[in-house]
Amino acid sequence: MTTAKKETAFNRALKPSAELAAVIGPNAVPRTEIVKLVWDYIKSNNLQNPKNKRNILADTKLKAVFGKDEVTMFEMTGLLGKHLS
């Protein structure tokens, strides 16, 4: 017998803002999946700073989400939270 997973802040589906939806799509997904999708986008578009891989160089779509040209990967998660509801 399997039990249903308890809904937590991490696995609750959240709706992305229009700016974030331009990067990850419009579907509501859990926070952990959102971070994974953003990293997939960053890697597929080669947006990591070559001198410091912990920094992300924002393209036009990500700049609309982050509000600046470059963020650290630690800043990124906090900035993404502002685009979720």
PDB file with one MODEL, atoms N, CA, C and O in Angstrom:
MODEL        1
ATOM      1  N   MET A   1       0.836  -1.180   0.000  1.00  0.00           N
ATOM      2  CA  MET A   1       0.000   0.000   0.000  1.00  0.00           C
ATOM      3  C   MET A   1       0.881   1.244   0.000  1.00  0.00           C
ATOM      4  O   MET A   1       1.801   1.359   0.810  1.00  0.00           O
ATOM      5  N   THR A   2       0.598   2.173  -0.910  1.00  0.00           N
ATOM      6  CA  THR A   2       1.367   3.403  -0.957  1.00  0.00           C
ATOM      7  C   THR A   2       0.535   4.541  -0.394  1.00  0.00           C
ATOM      8  O   THR A   2      -0.689   4.562  -0.529  1.00  0.00           O
ATOM      9  N   THR A   3       1.202   5.464   0.225  1.00  0.00           N
ATOM     10  CA  THR A   3       0.488   6.612   0.776  1.00  0.00           C
ATOM     11  C   THR A   3       0.765   7.827  -0.099  1.00  0.00           C
ATOM     12  O   THR A   3       1.839   7.939  -0.691  1.00  0.00           O
ATOM     13  N   ALA A   4      -0.177   8.713  -0.179  1.00  0.00           N
ATOM     14  CA  ALA A   4       0.004   9.931  -0.963  1.00  0.00           C
ATOM     15  C   ALA A   4       1.042  10.813  -0.280  1.00  0.00           C
ATOM     16  O   ALA A   4       1.105  10.895   0.947  1.00  0.00           O
ATOM     17  N   LYS A   5       1.858  11.475  -1.111  1.00  0.00           N
ATOM     18  CA  LYS A   5       2.852  12.379  -0.544  1.00  0.00           C
ATOM     19  C   LYS A   5       2.172  13.592   0.067  1.00  0.00           C
ATOM     20  O   LYS A   5       1.241  14.158  -0.506  1.00  0.00           O
ATOM     21  N   LYS A   6       2.657  13.982   1.243  1.00  0.00           N
ATOM     22  CA  LYS A   6       2.115  15.158   1.904  1.00  0.00           C
ATOM     23  C   LYS A   6       2.578  16.399   1.131  1.00  0.00           C
ATOM     24  O   LYS A   6       3.745  16.496   0.750  1.00  0.00           O
ATOM     25  N   GLU A   7       1.677  17.328   0.907  1.00  0.00           N
ATOM     26  CA  GLU A   7       2.047  18.543   0.194  1.00  0.00           C
ATOM     27  C   GLU A   7       2.842  19.454   1.119  1.00  0.00           C
ATOM     28  O   GLU A   7       2.392  19.799   2.212  1.00  0.00           O
ATOM     29  N   THR A   8       4.020  19.833   0.665  1.00  0.00           N
ATOM     30  CA  THR A   8       4.883  20.729   1.429  1.00  0.00           C
ATOM     31  C   THR A   8       5.184  21.954   0.567  1.00  0.00           C
ATOM     32  O   THR A   8       4.782  22.016  -0.595  1.00  0.00           O
ATOM     33  N   ALA A   9       5.881  22.912   1.131  1.00  0.00           N
ATOM     34  CA  ALA A   9       6.258  24.113   0.381  1.00  0.00           C
ATOM     35  C   ALA A   9       7.134  23.757  -0.815  1.00  0.00           C
ATOM     36  O   ALA A   9       7.099  24.442  -1.837  1.00  0.00           O
ATOM     37  N   PHE A  10       7.922  22.685  -0.690  1.00  0.00           N
ATOM     38  CA  PHE A  10       8.814  22.297  -1.786  1.00  0.00           C
ATOM     39  C   PHE A  10       8.091  21.619  -2.932  1.00  0.00           C
ATOM     40  O   PHE A  10       8.446  21.831  -4.091  1.00  0.00           O
ATOM     41  N   ASN A  11       7.085  20.807  -2.639  1.00  0.00           N
ATOM     42  CA  ASN A  11       6.454  20.066  -3.734  1.00  0.00           C
ATOM     43  C   ASN A  11       5.110  20.634  -4.181  1.00  0.00           C
ATOM     44  O   ASN A  11       4.467  20.059  -5.059  1.00  0.00           O
ATOM     45  N   ARG A  12       4.675  21.744  -3.598  1.00  0.00           N
ATOM     46  CA  ARG A  12       3.426  22.379  -4.023  1.00  0.00           C
ATOM     47  C   ARG A  12       3.655  23.069  -5.375  1.00  0.00           C
ATOM     48  O   ARG A  12       4.648  23.776  -5.547  1.00  0.00           O
ATOM     49  N   ALA A  13       2.760  22.870  -6.313  1.00  0.00           N
ATOM     50  CA  ALA A  13       2.883  23.488  -7.630  1.00  0.00           C
ATOM     51  C   ALA A  13       2.627  24.985  -7.529  1.00  0.00           C
ATOM     52  O   ALA A  13       1.640  25.420  -6.936  1.00  0.00           O
ATOM     53  N   LEU A  14       3.523  25.763  -8.114  1.00  0.00           N
ATOM     54  CA  LEU A  14       3.421  27.215  -8.084  1.00  0.00           C
ATOM     55  C   LEU A  14       3.341  27.745  -9.516  1.00  0.00           C
ATOM     56  O   LEU A  14       3.970  27.207 -10.427  1.00  0.00           O
ATOM     57  N   LYS A  15       2.562  28.800  -9.696  1.00  0.00           N
ATOM     58  CA  LYS A  15       2.390  29.380 -11.024  1.00  0.00           C
ATOM     59  C   LYS A  15       3.461  30.449 -11.251  1.00  0.00           C
ATOM     60  O   LYS A  15       3.626  31.346 -10.424  1.00  0.00           O
ATOM     61  N   PRO A  16       4.200  30.356 -12.381  1.00  0.00           N
ATOM     62  CA  PRO A  16       5.232  31.365 -12.666  1.00  0.00           C
ATOM     63  C   PRO A  16       4.624  32.668 -13.193  1.00  0.00           C
ATOM     64  O   PRO A  16       3.555  32.664 -13.803  1.00  0.00           O
ATOM     65  N   SER A  17       5.317  33.774 -12.950  1.00  0.00           N
ATOM     66  CA  SER A  17       4.906  35.064 -13.511  1.00  0.00           C
ATOM     67  C   SER A  17       5.092  35.008 -15.025  1.00  0.00           C
ATOM     68  O   SER A  17       5.681  34.061 -15.547  1.00  0.00           O
ATOM     69  N   ALA A  18       4.595  36.014 -15.722  1.00  0.00           N
ATOM     70  CA  ALA A  18       4.736  36.060 -17.183  1.00  0.00           C
ATOM     71  C   ALA A  18       6.215  36.071 -17.584  1.00  0.00           C
ATOM     72  O   ALA A  18       6.599  35.432 -18.564  1.00  0.00           O
ATOM     73  N   GLU A  19       7.043  36.799 -16.823  1.00  0.00           N
ATOM     74  CA  GLU A  19       8.475  36.875 -17.129  1.00  0.00           C
ATOM     75  C   GLU A  19       9.147  35.510 -16.968  1.00  0.00           C
ATOM     76  O   GLU A  19       9.932  35.094 -17.820  1.00  0.00           O
ATOM     77  N   LEU A  20       8.836  34.822 -15.879  1.00  0.00           N
ATOM     78  CA  LEU A  20       9.428  33.507 -15.640  1.00  0.00           C
ATOM     79  C   LEU A  20       8.847  32.473 -16.603  1.00  0.00           C
ATOM     80  O   LEU A  20       9.561  31.564 -17.027  1.00  0.00           O
ATOM     81  N   ALA A  21       7.581  32.592 -16.952  1.00  0.00           N
ATOM     82  CA  ALA A  21       6.949  31.666 -17.899  1.00  0.00           C
ATOM     83  C   ALA A  21       7.627  31.726 -19.267  1.00  0.00           C
ATOM     84  O   ALA A  21       7.637  30.732 -19.993  1.00  0.00           O
ATOM     85  N   ALA A  22       8.191  32.875 -19.625  1.00  0.00           N
ATOM     86  CA  ALA A  22       8.914  33.003 -20.892  1.00  0.00           C
ATOM     87  C   ALA A  22      10.159  32.113 -20.912  1.00  0.00           C
ATOM     88  O   ALA A  22      10.650  31.750 -21.980  1.00  0.00           O
ATOM     89  N   VAL A  23      10.664  31.765 -19.732  1.00  0.00           N
ATOM     90  CA  VAL A  23      11.855  30.917 -19.615  1.00  0.00           C
ATOM     91  C   VAL A  23      11.476  29.448 -19.429  1.00  0.00           C
ATOM     92  O   VAL A  23      12.042  28.579 -20.092  1.00  0.00           O
ATOM     93  N   ILE A  24      10.525  29.158 -18.534  1.00  0.00           N
ATOM     94  CA  ILE A  24      10.236  27.763 -18.159  1.00  0.00           C
ATOM     95  C   ILE A  24       8.899  27.227 -18.662  1.00  0.00           C
ATOM     96  O   ILE A  24       8.617  26.037 -18.527  1.00  0.00           O
ATOM     97  N   GLY A  25       8.073  28.102 -19.243  1.00  0.00           N
ATOM     98  CA  GLY A  25       6.745  27.671 -19.681  1.00  0.00           C
ATOM     99  C   GLY A  25       5.691  28.083 -18.666  1.00  0.00           C
ATOM    100  O   GLY A  25       6.020  28.418 -17.528  1.00  0.00           O
ATOM    101  N   PRO A  26       4.412  28.060 -19.075  1.00  0.00           N
ATOM    102  CA  PRO A  26       3.345  28.605 -18.245  1.00  0.00           C
ATOM    103  C   PRO A  26       2.766  27.660 -17.188  1.00  0.00           C
ATOM    104  O   PRO A  26       1.957  28.087 -16.364  1.00  0.00           O
ATOM    105  N   ASN A  27       3.166  26.389 -17.197  1.00  0.00           N
ATOM    106  CA  ASN A  27       2.563  25.421 -16.280  1.00  0.00           C
ATOM    107  C   ASN A  27       3.009  25.623 -14.842  1.00  0.00           C
ATOM    108  O   ASN A  27       4.155  25.989 -14.584  1.00  0.00           O
ATOM    109  N   ALA A  28       2.093  25.382 -13.902  1.00  0.00           N
ATOM    110  CA  ALA A  28       2.419  25.423 -12.476  1.00  0.00           C
ATOM    111  C   ALA A  28       3.212  24.163 -12.126  1.00  0.00           C
ATOM    112  O   ALA A  28       2.762  23.048 -12.390  1.00  0.00           O
ATOM    113  N   VAL A  29       4.385  24.344 -11.534  1.00  0.00           N
ATOM    114  CA  VAL A  29       5.248  23.219 -11.152  1.00  0.00           C
ATOM    115  C   VAL A  29       5.848  23.493  -9.775  1.00  0.00           C
ATOM    116  O   VAL A  29       5.876  24.641  -9.332  1.00  0.00           O
ATOM    117  N   PRO A  30       6.330  22.442  -9.090  1.00  0.00           N
ATOM    118  CA  PRO A  30       6.956  22.644  -7.770  1.00  0.00           C
ATOM    119  C   PRO A  30       8.231  23.489  -7.861  1.00  0.00           C
ATOM    120  O   PRO A  30       8.902  23.522  -8.893  1.00  0.00           O
ATOM    121  N   ARG A  31       8.543  24.161  -6.769  1.00  0.00           N
ATOM    122  CA  ARG A  31       9.722  25.035  -6.700  1.00  0.00           C
ATOM    123  C   ARG A  31      11.008  24.310  -7.133  1.00  0.00           C
ATOM    124  O   ARG A  31      11.827  24.880  -7.854  1.00  0.00           O
ATOM    125  N   THR A  32      11.181  23.069  -6.699  1.00  0.00           N
ATOM    126  CA  THR A  32      12.400  22.332  -7.060  1.00  0.00           C
ATOM    127  C   THR A  32      12.490  22.130  -8.564  1.00  0.00           C
ATOM    128  O   THR A  32      13.579  22.205  -9.134  1.00  0.00           O
ATOM    129  N   GLU A  33      11.368  21.878  -9.208  1.00  0.00           N
ATOM    130  CA  GLU A  33      11.334  21.689 -10.658  1.00  0.00           C
ATOM    131  C   GLU A  33      11.602  23.010 -11.378  1.00  0.00           C
ATOM    132  O   GLU A  33      12.227  23.020 -12.438  1.00  0.00           O
ATOM    133  N   ILE A  34      11.131  24.125 -10.810  1.00  0.00           N
ATOM    134  CA  ILE A  34      11.370  25.441 -11.406  1.00  0.00           C
ATOM    135  C   ILE A  34      12.856  25.736 -11.445  1.00  0.00           C
ATOM    136  O   ILE A  34      13.372  26.189 -12.467  1.00  0.00           O
ATOM    137  N   VAL A  35      13.550  25.486 -10.344  1.00  0.00           N
ATOM    138  CA  VAL A  35      14.997  25.723 -10.293  1.00  0.00           C
ATOM    139  C   VAL A  35      15.703  24.838 -11.317  1.00  0.00           C
ATOM    140  O   VAL A  35      16.625  25.293 -11.994  1.00  0.00           O
ATOM    141  N   LYS A  36      15.284  23.581 -11.436  1.00  0.00           N
ATOM    142  CA  LYS A  36      15.875  22.664 -12.411  1.00  0.00           C
ATOM    143  C   LYS A  36      15.656  23.168 -13.843  1.00  0.00           C
ATOM    144  O   LYS A  36      16.575  23.138 -14.661  1.00  0.00           O
ATOM    145  N   LEU A  37      14.440  23.627 -14.138  1.00  0.00           N
ATOM    146  CA  LEU A  37      14.136  24.131 -15.483  1.00  0.00           C
ATOM    147  C   LEU A  37      14.952  25.383 -15.814  1.00  0.00           C
ATOM    148  O   LEU A  37      15.413  25.544 -16.944  1.00  0.00           O
ATOM    149  N   VAL A  38      15.130  26.267 -14.830  1.00  0.00           N
ATOM    150  CA  VAL A  38      15.935  27.470 -15.059  1.00  0.00           C
ATOM    151  C   VAL A  38      17.388  27.080 -15.312  1.00  0.00           C
ATOM    152  O   VAL A  38      18.033  27.646 -16.195  1.00  0.00           O
ATOM    153  N   TRP A  39      17.914  26.116 -14.545  1.00  0.00           N
ATOM    154  CA  TRP A  39      19.291  25.654 -14.780  1.00  0.00           C
ATOM    155  C   TRP A  39      19.426  25.015 -16.155  1.00  0.00           C
ATOM    156  O   TRP A  39      20.440  25.210 -16.826  1.00  0.00           O
ATOM    157  N   ASP A  40      18.422  24.253 -16.589  1.00  0.00           N
ATOM    158  CA  ASP A  40      18.451  23.676 -17.942  1.00  0.00           C
ATOM    159  C   ASP A  40      18.545  24.788 -18.979  1.00  0.00           C
ATOM    160  O   ASP A  40      19.307  24.681 -19.940  1.00  0.00           O
ATOM    161  N   TYR A  41      17.773  25.851 -18.787  1.00  0.00           N
ATOM    162  CA  TYR A  41      17.784  26.997 -19.701  1.00  0.00           C
ATOM    163  C   TYR A  41      19.162  27.670 -19.690  1.00  0.00           C
ATOM    164  O   TYR A  41      19.711  27.983 -20.746  1.00  0.00           O
ATOM    165  N   ILE A  42      19.714  27.889 -18.497  1.00  0.00           N
ATOM    166  CA  ILE A  42      21.024  28.540 -18.365  1.00  0.00           C
ATOM    167  C   ILE A  42      22.091  27.729 -19.095  1.00  0.00           C
ATOM    168  O   ILE A  42      22.898  28.286 -19.841  1.00  0.00           O
ATOM    169  N   LYS A  43      22.094  26.419 -18.880  1.00  0.00           N
ATOM    170  CA  LYS A  43      23.119  25.563 -19.501  1.00  0.00           C
ATOM    171  C   LYS A  43      22.923  25.449 -21.008  1.00  0.00           C
ATOM    172  O   LYS A  43      23.901  25.478 -21.755  1.00  0.00           O
ATOM    173  N   SER A  44      21.681  25.320 -21.471  1.00  0.00           N
ATOM    174  CA  SER A  44      21.450  25.177 -22.907  1.00  0.00           C
ATOM    175  C   SER A  44      21.766  26.459 -23.670  1.00  0.00           C
ATOM    176  O   SER A  44      22.051  26.413 -24.867  1.00  0.00           O
ATOM    177  N   ASN A  45      21.719  27.608 -22.985  1.00  0.00           N
ATOM    178  CA  ASN A  45      22.043  28.890 -23.619  1.00  0.00           C
ATOM    179  C   ASN A  45      23.425  29.411 -23.231  1.00  0.00           C
ATOM    180  O   ASN A  45      23.770  30.552 -23.539  1.00  0.00           O
ATOM    181  N   ASN A  46      24.216  28.574 -22.555  1.00  0.00           N
ATOM    182  CA  ASN A  46      25.590  28.905 -22.176  1.00  0.00           C
ATOM    183  C   ASN A  46      25.670  30.248 -21.446  1.00  0.00           C
ATOM    184  O   ASN A  46      26.409  31.144 -21.853  1.00  0.00           O
ATOM    185  N   LEU A  47      24.899  30.373 -20.364  1.00  0.00           N
ATOM    186  CA  LEU A  47      24.808  31.642 -19.648  1.00  0.00           C
ATOM    187  C   LEU A  47      25.594  31.685 -18.338  1.00  0.00           C
ATOM    188  O   LEU A  47      25.467  32.639 -17.570  1.00  0.00           O
ATOM    189  N   GLN A  48      26.411  30.651 -18.078  1.00  0.00           N
ATOM    190  CA  GLN A  48      27.258  30.708 -16.882  1.00  0.00           C
ATOM    191  C   GLN A  48      28.491  31.542 -17.209  1.00  0.00           C
ATOM    192  O   GLN A  48      29.049  31.435 -18.301  1.00  0.00           O
ATOM    193  N   ASN A  49      28.914  32.370 -16.261  1.00  0.00           N
ATOM    194  CA  ASN A  49      30.113  33.173 -16.450  1.00  0.00           C
ATOM    195  C   ASN A  49      31.301  32.224 -16.596  1.00  0.00           C
ATOM    196  O   ASN A  49      31.560  31.435 -15.687  1.00  0.00           O
ATOM    197  N   PRO A  50      32.038  32.275 -17.726  1.00  0.00           N
ATOM    198  CA  PRO A  50      33.152  31.334 -17.919  1.00  0.00           C
ATOM    199  C   PRO A  50      34.270  31.482 -16.885  1.00  0.00           C
ATOM    200  O   PRO A  50      34.991  30.522 -16.615  1.00  0.00           O
ATOM    201  N   LYS A  51      34.422  32.686 -16.302  1.00  0.00           N
ATOM    202  CA  LYS A  51      35.466  32.921 -15.297  1.00  0.00           C
ATOM    203  C   LYS A  51      35.035  32.478 -13.907  1.00  0.00           C
ATOM    204  O   LYS A  51      35.877  32.160 -13.068  1.00  0.00           O
ATOM    205  N   ASN A  52      33.716  32.455 -13.654  1.00  0.00           N
ATOM    206  CA  ASN A  52      33.181  32.056 -12.357  1.00  0.00           C
ATOM    207  C   ASN A  52      31.849  31.354 -12.599  1.00  0.00           C
ATOM    208  O   ASN A  52      30.815  32.007 -12.736  1.00  0.00           O
ATOM    209  N   LYS A  53      31.873  30.037 -12.652  1.00  0.00           N
ATOM    210  CA  LYS A  53      30.687  29.241 -13.027  1.00  0.00           C
ATOM    211  C   LYS A  53      29.522  29.407 -12.053  1.00  0.00           C
ATOM    212  O   LYS A  53      28.399  29.015 -12.370  1.00  0.00           O
ATOM    213  N   ARG A  54      29.771  29.985 -10.869  1.00  0.00           N
ATOM    214  CA  ARG A  54      28.686  30.203  -9.905  1.00  0.00           C
ATOM    215  C   ARG A  54      27.835  31.412 -10.264  1.00  0.00           C
ATOM    216  O   ARG A  54      26.771  31.623  -9.682  1.00  0.00           O
ATOM    217  N   ASN A  55      28.303  32.203 -11.219  1.00  0.00           N
ATOM    218  CA  ASN A  55      27.555  33.392 -11.636  1.00  0.00           C
ATOM    219  C   ASN A  55      26.814  33.124 -12.941  1.00  0.00           C
ATOM    220  O   ASN A  55      27.315  32.431 -13.827  1.00  0.00           O
ATOM    221  N   ILE A  56      25.622  33.682 -13.041  1.00  0.00           N
ATOM    222  CA  ILE A  56      24.791  33.521 -14.226  1.00  0.00           C
ATOM    223  C   ILE A  56      24.717  34.864 -14.938  1.00  0.00           C
ATOM    224  O   ILE A  56      24.402  35.889 -14.332  1.00  0.00           O
ATOM    225  N   LEU A  57      25.010  34.843 -16.226  1.00  0.00           N
ATOM    226  CA  LEU A  57      24.920  36.035 -17.061  1.00  0.00           C
ATOM    227  C   LEU A  57      23.530  36.039 -17.688  1.00  0.00           C
ATOM    228  O   LEU A  57      23.205  35.156 -18.482  1.00  0.00           O
ATOM    229  N   ALA A  58      22.724  37.009 -17.344  1.00  0.00           N
ATOM    230  CA  ALA A  58      21.339  37.030 -17.790  1.00  0.00           C
ATOM    231  C   ALA A  58      21.219  37.482 -19.240  1.00  0.00           C
ATOM    232  O   ALA A  58      21.804  38.490 -19.637  1.00  0.00           O
ATOM    233  N   ASP A  59      20.445  36.717 -20.037  1.00  0.00           N
ATOM    234  CA  ASP A  59      20.066  37.178 -21.364  1.00  0.00           C
ATOM    235  C   ASP A  59      18.809  38.030 -21.185  1.00  0.00           C
ATOM    236  O   ASP A  59      18.434  38.342 -20.055  1.00  0.00           O
ATOM    237  N   THR A  60      18.163  38.403 -22.272  1.00  0.00           N
ATOM    238  CA  THR A  60      16.991  39.281 -22.191  1.00  0.00           C
ATOM    239  C   THR A  60      15.883  38.682 -21.332  1.00  0.00           C
ATOM    240  O   THR A  60      15.294  39.378 -20.505  1.00  0.00           O
ATOM    241  N   LYS A  61      15.594  37.383 -21.526  1.00  0.00           N
ATOM    242  CA  LYS A  61      14.509  36.735 -20.762  1.00  0.00           C
ATOM    243  C   LYS A  61      14.836  36.667 -19.274  1.00  0.00           C
ATOM    244  O   LYS A  61      13.985  36.966 -18.436  1.00  0.00           O
ATOM    245  N   LEU A  62      16.064  36.273 -18.942  1.00  0.00           N
ATOM    246  CA  LEU A  62      16.431  36.156 -17.532  1.00  0.00           C
ATOM    247  C   LEU A  62      16.580  37.515 -16.863  1.00  0.00           C
ATOM    248  O   LEU A  62      16.328  37.646 -15.665  1.00  0.00           O
ATOM    249  N   LYS A  63      16.988  38.532 -17.626  1.00  0.00           N
ATOM    250  CA  LYS A  63      17.113  39.866 -17.030  1.00  0.00           C
ATOM    251  C   LYS A  63      15.747  40.366 -16.568  1.00  0.00           C
ATOM    252  O   LYS A  63      15.650  41.082 -15.571  1.00  0.00           O
ATOM    253  N   ALA A  64      14.676  39.983 -17.304  1.00  0.00           N
ATOM    254  CA  ALA A  64      13.321  40.361 -16.893  1.00  0.00           C
ATOM    255  C   ALA A  64      12.956  39.698 -15.564  1.00  0.00           C
ATOM    256  O   ALA A  64      12.172  40.246 -14.789  1.00  0.00           O
ATOM    257  N   VAL A  65      13.523  38.519 -15.303  1.00  0.00           N
ATOM    258  CA  VAL A  65      13.257  37.792 -14.054  1.00  0.00           C
ATOM    259  C   VAL A  65      14.166  38.305 -12.933  1.00  0.00           C
ATOM    260  O   VAL A  65      13.698  38.586 -11.829  1.00  0.00           O
ATOM    261  N   PHE A  66      15.463  38.425 -13.219  1.00  0.00           N
ATOM    262  CA  PHE A  66      16.445  38.784 -12.183  1.00  0.00           C
ATOM    263  C   PHE A  66      16.504  40.281 -11.896  1.00  0.00           C
ATOM    264  O   PHE A  66      16.770  40.683 -10.763  1.00  0.00           O
ATOM    265  N   GLY A  67      16.258  41.109 -12.913  1.00  0.00           N
ATOM    266  CA  GLY A  67      16.343  42.552 -12.735  1.00  0.00           C
ATOM    267  C   GLY A  67      17.744  43.104 -12.873  1.00  0.00           C
ATOM    268  O   GLY A  67      17.954  44.302 -12.684  1.00  0.00           O
ATOM    269  N   LYS A  68      18.713  42.257 -13.199  1.00  0.00           N
ATOM    270  CA  LYS A  68      20.086  42.724 -13.417  1.00  0.00           C
ATOM    271  C   LYS A  68      20.821  41.784 -14.362  1.00  0.00           C
ATOM    272  O   LYS A  68      20.320  40.711 -14.697  1.00  0.00           O
ATOM    273  N   ASP A  69      22.014  42.193 -14.792  1.00  0.00           N
ATOM    274  CA  ASP A  69      22.756  41.451 -15.818  1.00  0.00           C
ATOM    275  C   ASP A  69      23.435  40.180 -15.315  1.00  0.00           C
ATOM    276  O   ASP A  69      23.610  39.229 -16.078  1.00  0.00           O
ATOM    277  N   GLU A  70      23.818  40.153 -14.044  1.00  0.00           N
ATOM    278  CA  GLU A  70      24.543  38.995 -13.513  1.00  0.00           C
ATOM    279  C   GLU A  70      24.128  38.742 -12.071  1.00  0.00           C
ATOM    280  O   GLU A  70      24.037  39.672 -11.269  1.00  0.00           O
ATOM    281  N   VAL A  71      23.875  37.469 -11.745  1.00  0.00           N
ATOM    282  CA  VAL A  71      23.528  37.082 -10.376  1.00  0.00           C
ATOM    283  C   VAL A  71      24.316  35.829 -10.005  1.00  0.00           C
ATOM    284  O   VAL A  71      24.768  35.089 -10.879  1.00  0.00           O
ATOM    285  N   THR A  72      24.477  35.597  -8.700  1.00  0.00           N
ATOM    286  CA  THR A  72      25.088  34.345  -8.261  1.00  0.00           C
ATOM    287  C   THR A  72      23.996  33.287  -8.221  1.00  0.00           C
ATOM    288  O   THR A  72      22.809  33.612  -8.205  1.00  0.00           O
ATOM    289  N   MET A  73      24.397  32.027  -8.203  1.00  0.00           N
ATOM    290  CA  MET A  73      23.393  30.969  -8.159  1.00  0.00           C
ATOM    291  C   MET A  73      22.623  31.006  -6.836  1.00  0.00           C
ATOM    292  O   MET A  73      21.496  30.516  -6.770  1.00  0.00           O
ATOM    293  N   PHE A  74      23.208  31.573  -5.796  1.00  0.00           N
ATOM    294  CA  PHE A  74      22.517  31.676  -4.509  1.00  0.00           C
ATOM    295  C   PHE A  74      21.467  32.786  -4.554  1.00  0.00           C
ATOM    296  O   PHE A  74      20.379  32.637  -3.997  1.00  0.00           O
ATOM    297  N   GLU A  75      21.792  33.894  -5.213  1.00  0.00           N
ATOM    298  CA  GLU A  75      20.830  34.982  -5.390  1.00  0.00           C
ATOM    299  C   GLU A  75      19.654  34.516  -6.241  1.00  0.00           C
ATOM    300  O   GLU A  75      18.509  34.895  -5.996  1.00  0.00           O
ATOM    301  N   MET A  76      19.949  33.694  -7.237  1.00  0.00           N
ATOM    302  CA  MET A  76      18.949  33.273  -8.206  1.00  0.00           C
ATOM    303  C   MET A  76      17.718  32.671  -7.542  1.00  0.00           C
ATOM    304  O   MET A  76      16.595  33.025  -7.904  1.00  0.00           O
ATOM    305  N   THR A  77      17.899  31.773  -6.582  1.00  0.00           N
ATOM    306  CA  THR A  77      16.745  31.115  -5.962  1.00  0.00           C
ATOM    307  C   THR A  77      15.844  32.122  -5.251  1.00  0.00           C
ATOM    308  O   THR A  77      14.621  31.992  -5.297  1.00  0.00           O
ATOM    309  N   GLY A  78      16.424  33.112  -4.601  1.00  0.00           N
ATOM    310  CA  GLY A  78      15.631  34.144  -3.945  1.00  0.00           C
ATOM    311  C   GLY A  78      14.875  35.002  -4.947  1.00  0.00           C
ATOM    312  O   GLY A  78      13.719  35.359  -4.720  1.00  0.00           O
ATOM    313  N   LEU A  79      15.527  35.329  -6.049  1.00  0.00           N
ATOM    314  CA  LEU A  79      14.885  36.138  -7.078  1.00  0.00           C
ATOM    315  C   LEU A  79      13.764  35.382  -7.767  1.00  0.00           C
ATOM    316  O   LEU A  79      12.755  35.977  -8.146  1.00  0.00           O
ATOM    317  N   LEU A  80      13.933  34.069  -7.934  1.00  0.00           N
ATOM    318  CA  LEU A  80      12.873  33.257  -8.556  1.00  0.00           C
ATOM    319  C   LEU A  80      11.619  33.243  -7.690  1.00  0.00           C
ATOM    320  O   LEU A  80      10.506  33.239  -8.215  1.00  0.00           O
ATOM    321  N   GLY A  81      11.788  33.234  -6.367  1.00  0.00           N
ATOM    322  CA  GLY A  81      10.655  33.199  -5.447  1.00  0.00           C
ATOM    323  C   GLY A  81       9.695  34.358  -5.634  1.00  0.00           C
ATOM    324  O   GLY A  81       8.497  34.227  -5.382  1.00  0.00           O
ATOM    325  N   LYS A  82      10.222  35.502  -6.077  1.00  0.00           N
ATOM    326  CA  LYS A  82       9.390  36.686  -6.287  1.00  0.00           C
ATOM    327  C   LYS A  82       8.484  36.527  -7.515  1.00  0.00           C
ATOM    328  O   LYS A  82       7.547  37.303  -7.705  1.00  0.00           O
ATOM    329  N   HIS A  83       8.765  35.530  -8.333  1.00  0.00           N
ATOM    330  CA  HIS A  83       8.003  35.314  -9.571  1.00  0.00           C
ATOM    331  C   HIS A  83       7.067  34.107  -9.477  1.00  0.00           C
ATOM    332  O   HIS A  83       6.590  33.608 -10.496  1.00  0.00           O
ATOM    333  N   LEU A  84       6.807  33.643  -8.253  1.00  0.00           N
ATOM    334  CA  LEU A  84       5.962  32.464  -8.067  1.00  0.00           C
ATOM    335  C   LEU A  84       4.737  32.789  -7.219  1.00  0.00           C
ATOM    336  O   LEU A  84       4.812  33.562  -6.264  1.00  0.00           O
ATOM    337  N   SER A  85       3.622  32.191  -7.583  1.00  0.00           N
ATOM    338  CA  SER A  85       2.414  32.384  -6.769  1.00  0.00           C
ATOM    339  C   SER A  85       1.591  31.118  -6.756  1.00  0.00           C
ATOM    340  O   SER A  85       0.534  31.074  -6.126  1.00  0.00           O
TER     341      SER A  85
ENDMDL
END
